[in-house]
Amino acid sequence: MTLWAILLLALGTYGLRLCGPLLHSRLTLSDRTRALLTRSGVVLLCTMAATSAFTTGHDFAGWSRPAGVLAGAVLALRRASFLVAVLAAAATTAGLRLLGVR
């Protein structure tokens, strides 16, 4: 049963990915719709990042993780390299946890 579920999900995923190139020339969207779709993707990514920054399971993750995410976000907004932003976020979180902030 599990193998069939995996195969069905794989076929569905492949089918959805194939729809883009096949339907690209047949479907025309207005500029407003294109802008709305672009913004909705950004909103979805932001909500996913906020959820993982603030929660662990169904509980609050503590203050050290959001502080690390904030440090990484500030560096990313200031055009620091991705590696520097990730390392600063991890160091901030680890440092706060070392100091006893959960």
C-alpha positions in Angstrom: 0.0 0.0 0.0 2.8 2.4 0.9 4.5 1.8 -2.4 1.3 2.6 -4.3 0.9 5.8 -2.4 4.5 6.9 -3.2 4.0 6.1 -6.9 0.8 8.0 -7.0 2.3 11.0 -5.3 5.3 10.8 -7.7 3.0 10.7 -10.7 1.0 13.6 -9.4 4.1 15.7 -8.7 5.4 15.0 -12.2 2.1 15.8 -13.8 1.9 19.2 -12.0 5.4 20.0 -13.0 4.6 19.1 -16.6 1.6 21.3 -16.7 3.7 24.5 -16.5 5.5 24.0 -19.8 2.5 22.5 -21.5 0.0 25.2 -20.5 2.3 28.2 -20.5 1.4 29.3 -24.1 -2.3 28.5 -23.7 -3.0 30.5 -20.5 -2.7 34.2 -20.3 -2.8 36.1 -17.0 -3.2 39.7 -16.4 -0.4 41.8 -15.0 -2.4 42.2 -11.7 -2.9 38.4 -11.4 0.8 37.8 -12.1 1.7 40.3 -9.4 -0.7 38.7 -7.0 0.7 35.3 -7.6 4.2 36.5 -7.0 3.2 38.2 -3.7 1.3 35.1 -2.6 4.5 33.0 -2.9 6.4 35.5 -0.8 3.7 35.5 1.8 3.6 31.7 1.9 7.4 31.6 2.4 7.3 34.2 5.2 4.5 32.4 7.1 6.5 29.1 6.8 9.6 30.8 8.1 7.7 32.5 11.0 6.0 29.2 12.0 9.3 27.4 12.1 11.0 30.3 13.9 8.4 30.5 16.7 7.2 27.0 17.2 8.5 23.5 18.1 5.7 21.1 17.6 2.7 22.8 19.1 4.7 24.8 21.7 6.5 28.1 21.6 10.2 27.6 20.7 11.6 30.1 23.2 13.3 33.4 22.5 16.7 32.2 21.3 15.5 30.8 18.0 13.5 34.0 16.9 16.5 36.1 18.0 18.8 34.0 15.7 16.3 34.3 12.8 16.2 38.0 13.4 20.0 38.3 13.3 20.2 36.3 10.1 17.4 38.4 8.5 19.1 41.6 9.4 22.4 40.5 7.8 20.5 39.2 4.8 18.8 42.6 4.4 22.2 44.3 4.7 23.4 42.1 1.7 25.7 39.9 3.7 26.5 36.6 2.1 24.2 33.6 2.8 26.9 31.7 4.7 27.6 34.7 7.0 23.9 35.2 7.7 23.3 31.5 8.5 26.4 31.3 10.7 25.4 34.5 12.6 21.9 33.2 13.1 23.2 29.9 14.4 25.8 31.6 16.6 23.2 34.0 18.1 20.8 31.1 18.9 23.6 29.0 20.4 25.0 31.9 22.4 21.6 32.7 23.9 21.0 29.1 24.7 24.4 28.9 26.3 23.4 31.9 28.5 20.3 30.1 29.5 17.8 31.9 27.3 15.3 29.4 25.9 
